[in-house]
Amino acid sequence: MEEILSYITENAIILIPVLLIIGKILKSIEKIPDKYIPVILLPIGIIGAMLLGGFNIHSAIQGVLVTGTAVYNNQIFKQMTKKE
């Protein structure tokens, strides 16, 4: 996890909890299948990073990284709390 965060700029880190919250909201909407939530979060993450860092390729990459980190963290939490 720390390795991933080393690639994310300080400005973009705030998007990780934002995307986690948006993901929880999307999960509560019954009409949206769970498999589409990461696909919906990706453009939100990219646009959010571009709003914070400017409209350039670096910001788009930051958006992909923060979205991936948010989805990864969510999956790790689910797997660690899963009862077998």
C-alpha angles and dihedrals in degrees: 000000000000090000091057093047090054088069095049119087120235091247093056098047090081088066093067097072090037090057091045090055093046088049091054090050091050091049090056091057105090095203092063113078114223092239091066097051095087089047090053093046094053098070090041089054093046094048091046092051091047091051089052099040107024132264102295139111093262091059091047089054089049088054091053091048096050092046091050091048093050093049091044092051091049092051093046090052091049093049094046093050095041113120113221 
